[in-house]
Amino acid sequence: MKPYQDCGPITSGLNRAFGNKEPWQVAAITATTVLGTVWLWTFINQDESLFVRGKRQFFHLVKKLPVVRRKIDAEISKARRDFESEISKSCNDLSWSLELPANGLSRDEILQLVDKHLNIGHYNWREGRVSGAVYGFKADLVELITEVYGKTSYTNPLHPDIFPGVCKMEAEVVRMACTLFHGDANSCGTMTTGGTESILMACKAYRDYALETRNVQRPNMIVPRTVHAAFDKAAQYFKIHIIYVDVDPKTLEVDVQAVKRAINSNTVLLVGSAPNFPYGTIDDIEAIAALGLKYDIPVHVDACLGSFVVALTREAGYKIKPFDFSINGVTSISADTHKYGFAPKGSSIILYSDQKYLNHQFTVTTDWPGGVYGSPTVNGSRAGGIIAACWATMMSFGHEGYLEATKRIVDTSRYIEAA
């Protein structure tokens, strides 16, 4: 018996159903059925659940109703007016420069304007009472940074043949940080412009790594509900589905068992915070790393906020859960040198346990008419002055300086907690 003979009843049924149809009708019905099936399959097999997509579509339609649209527009206009009014009040004594001055201003004129702009606002951040914005201020360090930046402000590590010294400084910043976070000789990384870029680069690297090694076409990453919003930005930028896992209501640490249940064949990254921004708690990185080893999934630790303080807390004599490269399974760490590294704003680091991950962070274009173009981070040109200023800050503090700062910070936080 030939295989197609088994389809006899189906063939007869189709012939009866379409026997009285015109050829164009048969073609139209077939095309509609195929397209409808493809649409339904695509609709069902998306990263977000039907509930989430349905809710979004519902609110999208509601916002188009005239009465709702008018209300939304009115609230947006009010918020814009309030914002502009607040800014205008702060800037009452300053005019707005809407075009280039006809003739350049003198040095003294520019410095006077800078001072006036810096006096705008209600907070004296130099007094050290602004949380989450400025993490340290030392007049002598500012003098050093200013001089270093003046010497290096036009350098650019995109051109290592022209500015090899700045590239060496970046390499030393990365290596010193790897040592602080207990990385071995294989650990490596790059400097970035901030914690968000460090996180973006890690997510991009793991997406590309999974595509090459496992052919993952629809990647997802599993993160705590308390993780920094930069991961959501990375998900949007790089088309990575983000799966949020709730934290334990008592410990405020991510539910590791829920992380385990969320893992599937498309998972390219597990994430933990050390600490997280909302509550300051450190997730169970050892347990997350164990899952990473079991399922062969990279594990990223976001230590942007804790940076050098969490790196040195144990050495300073305080109890802290392990979270860094000392844990087998942790494959990358993001840490902000411009927070508790006390470097100028615009500097952070992304560190990897192995070069194979860093390789996928790079973007290389080989067929550009201008030649081969490669860059390790989002930016092509990078501010060598910021790199040099960060390097100078770390060299100025030294290990003992950071250790002493850690002791003061932890002692102060515990004093406040006990008060």
N, C-alpha and C positions, 0 to 999 in steps of 0.2 A: 504493500500500500504506500502510495506517495504521500509525503507530509501534507500537501495542500488538500488532499482528499478528506482529511479530518475536519476541514473548515466548511464542508458541504452545507450543513445546516445554517451556519452563519452567512455563507454566500447567498443561499436561497432566501434567507430573511431580509438581507440587504436589497436583493433584487425585487422582492415584493414591496418593500418600503419605498424604494425609489423608482419603481417601474413606471409610475405615472408622472414622474418629474421630468422637466426639461433639463438638458445637459447643463445649462448655466445655473439652474437651481441646485443640482447635485454639487457642482463646483462651489457655489456659495455656501451651502450647508456644510460641506467638508472643511472649507477654509475657516468658517466661523467656529466650528467645533474644535479644530486644531488650535486656533488662536485663543479661544476661550479656555481650553485645557492648559495651554502654556501660561496664560495670565493667572489662572487659579493656582497652578503649581508655584509660580513666582511669588504670588501674594501670600501663600501659606508658608513657604520656606524662606522667610526673612529673619534677620537677626532679632528684631523686636517682636514681642508677642502681639497677637491680634488685639488684645485689650489696649495695649499702649498705643498701637497705631490707630485703633478706633477712637480712642480718647483724643488723640492729636487731631484727627480728621474732624471730629465733632466740634472741638473748639475752633478749628480753622474755619469751619462753616459758620459757627455762631458769630465769630468776629466780623463776618461779612454782612451781618444784618445791620441795616442803617442805624437803628437805635443804639446798638452795641458799638458800632464803628464810631459814631459821634461821641459816645462816652469815652472810648479809648483815646480818641484824638484830643479830647478836652483834657484828660488826665496827663497825656504826654506833653501837651502845650503848657499846662500848669507847672509840671516838673521842670521843663526847660526854662520857663520864666523865673521860677524860684532859684534855679541854679545860676542863671545869668545875673539875677539880682544879688545873690550872695557874693559872686565873684566881683561884681561891680562895686559893691560896698567895700570889699577888701582893697580894691585898686583905685579908690577915689582920688588918691594923690598922684596917680600915674596916668600918663596918656598912653594910648595904644598906637604902636607903630604898624601901620597898615601897608607901608611900602618902604623900600630902602631909603635911608637918609640921602639927601642930595650930595652931601659931602660927608666923608667918614668922620666919626666922632674921635675925639682925643682919648688917650689912655685914661686920664683922670675922669673924663665924662663917663666913659664906659664903666669904670669901677664904681662910680657914684650910683649909676643906674642899677648895677648888680646889687649893691648894698640895699637900695630901696626895694628891689624885688624880693630880696631875702627877708626883709622886715615885714612883708605882707603875711597875714595869718594870725592865729590866736595862740599858737603853741611855740614855746621856746624849747625846741627839741635838743638844744645843746645842754640843757639841764639834766637830761637823762630820764625824763618822766613820760616819754612817748613809747608806748608798747607796740611792737610789731612793725616799726618803721625805721628807727635808727637803733643799732645794736651796740654802738660804742663810739666814743669821741674823745680823742686825746690830741691836744694842741700840738705837741711835739711830733706826733705821728703825722698829723695833717701837713706840717711843714716839710717833713721828709717826702711824703707822697706828692706834694706839690712840686718839689724840686725834681723828683724822679719823673713825674708825668711831663714836666717841661722839657726834659731831655729826650723823651720817647714818644711825644704826642703825635708825631707824623710817621711812626713806624707801623708796619703791617706784616704780620706773619704769613699772609698769603704769598709773600715773596721771600722765601727762606734764604735764597741766595743773596738778597740785598740786606736782610735783617736777621742774620743767623743768631745774633745775641738774644733777641727777643724770643726766638723759637727755643733757644736753650732755657730761658727763664720759664717759659710755659712747661717745658718738659720737667723742669725741677719742681714746679708747683704741683704737677700731677704726681710725680714720684714721691714727694714729701707727703702728699695726701694719701696716696696708696699705703705708705708705711703707717700713717696714723690709723688707718682703717684695717690694718693687719693683712694687707695684700702681699702675695708672694712675688717672686721675680717675674711671673707671667702677667701680673696685674698691669693695667694700662688705662689710658683715658685721654680726655681733652678738656680744655677750659671752654666755658660758654659764657653767654652774657647774663645768665641768671638761672634760677631754679627751673623756671618753665621750659627754657630751652634745653636744659639738662634732661628733663623728663621727656620732652619731645624727641630728643635724640635717642634715648633708650628705647622708646616705643617704636621708632622708625627702624632701629637696628634689629629688634626682635621680630618685627613684622617681616623684614627682608630675609632674616636668617631662617625663619620658619618656611618662607616661600621657597628658598633654595634647598634646604635640607629635607623638608617634609612635604613640599608642594601644597602648603596650606593656602587656599584661595580666599577663604572667608574668615580671617583671623579674629579672635576675641581675646580680651585680657580680663582677668578677674581681680577686682580691687575692693578694698574696704569702702564702706559707705563714707567713711571719714577721710578718705584720701584727698590729696590736693586737687583742686579743679583743673590743674594743668593736664591731668590724665584725660579728662573729658575733652579738653582742647585737642590733645593728641589723637583721641578717637575720631574727632571730626576731621582733623587735617589728613589723617592717614587711612581713613576708612577701616578702623578697627572697632569691632563691636565691643562695647564696655559692659561688663557684667558686675553690678554692685552687690556686695555681700554685707549684710547688716552686722553690727557689732553687738557684743554681749552687753546688755543694759547695766550690768553691775561693774564689769571690768573696763568697759568701753574699748575693748580690743576686738579685732575681727573674729568672727566665729569660724574657726579653722575647719570644723566639720562641714559647714555650709560651703566653704571654699572647695573642699574636696568634692562635694556633690555637684558643684557647678562646672567642674572640669569636663571637657569633652575633646574630641579629636582636633578641633579647631583652636584650642587654647594655645596661645603663643607666649603668654606672660602671666606670672602671679606677682602680686605687689603687696608690700607691707610698709608701714610708716614707722619712723624712729626719730622723733615722735610725729603724731598727726597734728594738724593745725587747730582743729576745733577744741580738743580736750587735752592735748599734750601727753597722751598715752602712747606706749610703744607696743606694737602688735607682737604676737608670738612668732618672731622671725624663724626660730629654730623649727617650729612645727610647719610653717609655710615652706621653708627650705627642704624639709623632709618630703613634702608633697612634690616639690619640684624635682627632687632626685628620683622619686618613685615613678613619676610620669614623664620624666625627661623634659621638663619645662623650665625655662629660665626664671629666676626670681630676682626682682628688683626691690631694693630698699630705698625709700625716699627719706633721706636724712638732711634735706635742705634746711629745715628749721633748726635741728639739733647741731648739725655740722660738727665743728671741732669740740664743742662742749660734750656731746654724747660720746665722741670718740675718746675723750680723756676722763670721763666720769669715773670709770672703774679705777684708773691709775690715781685719781685724786682721792681715792679712799671711800667712794660711795658705791652702793649696790645698784647695778643696772643689768637688765637682761642682755645677753649677747645678741648682736644684730648685724655684725659686719662680716668681712671676708674670713674671719676666724670660723665661721659656720660653713661647713661643706654644703654647697647648694646655692648659696648667695652668689649671683653672677654679676650684679651691678649695684652701684650706690650713687645717688645724687646728693651733693652737699654744697651749700652756698658759702663760698669764701667771703661774700659781702654781708653775711649775717654774723655768726659767731667766729668767723675767721677775721672779722674786723677790717677787711679790705674795702676799698671804695666800691660804691654801687656799680653794678654791671659786670660782676665776676662770679662764676660758679664753676663746679667741676662735675663731670660725669665719669665714673670709674668703672672698669670692667675687670672681671677675674681672668679673662683670657682674650687674646688678640682676635680670636675668631668672631667675637661679638662686635668688637670695635670696627672690624673690617666692613661690617654691614651698616655702620653709621655713615660711612663716607658716601658722597655722591660724586661720580666720575662720568664725564662726558668725553667720549673719544672721537666723535665725528663732527665736532664743532669746527667751522671754517677757521676759527681763531686758534685752533690747536687743542691739545688735550687739556681739559679743565677739571680739576678735582678740588673738593673742599670737605673738611671733616664735620662741619656744623652747618647750621642754617645759613649763616652769613658767609659770603666770599671774603671780602675784605673784613678784617677784624682790627679792633683798636689795640695796637701794641702797647700804648700807654697804660691802658687798664691792666693788661697782663703784667707789665713791669711794676705797676703800683701794687698789685696783689702780691707779686713776688717779694717786693720790698717790705710789705707789711709782715709777711710770714717770716722773712729773715730778721726783721726787727723784733718781733715777739719771741721767736725761738720756742723750743719745747717747754721750757720752764715758764715763759711768759703766758703761754696758752694754758698751762696747767694751773697756774695761779689764778688766771681769769676764771677758769672752770670752778675752782674752789669758791671764789667769791660769788659767782652766779648761783651755784647750788645752795650755798649757805644762805644767801638772800632769799631764794625761793622758799626754802624750808622755814625761814624766820617768818615770812609772810603767811605761809600755810598754817603755822602754829599760832599766829596772832589772833 
